[in-house]
């Protein structure tokens, strides 16, 4: 599946709207769409490790932890967050970009 520039723009706007600190927007978007590995803080967020995330958060991110939950729950692609195993699989498959496209799946399995 190809990821289009418009998807980056839409997901970036959603992250900003959710209140993700500006210096973190690119990280949440590139992880979500193309599976780019993140730093320790975001990896803990994505892996559902609240205490680890808090320990690795900078002074701007500590009061914003709930905003990451809102972003991933409402805007991130399904299946990209929730555990360390999910994080590792998402990175390995190159995020949403590594998922089969709907058209190629339909070609393989016509109804």
C-alpha positions, 0 to 999 in steps of 0.5 A: 500500500502506498502512503500519500502525502495527503495522509501525512498532512491529515494525520499531522493535522489530527496530531496537532488538533489533539494537542501533541507537542509540535516537536513530536508530531513528525514522530507519531505520524511517521511511525503510524504511516510508515513504521519508522521506529521511535524514541523510548518515550513514544515506544512506551506510549505505543506499547501501552506502558504508562509508567515507562512513558512517564519516566522517559517523557520530557517536561513538555510531554509529561502533562500531555500523556492523555493527548497521545491516548486520544491521538492513537485511539481516534486517529492512528491506523488500527493495529499500530498500538497496544503492546510491545509486540504490536510496536515491533510488528508495525516497525517490521512491516513498515507501518501502514505502508507495508499492509496489502492494499484493498485492490490487491487483496480484491484481486487475490480474493474476488467475491 
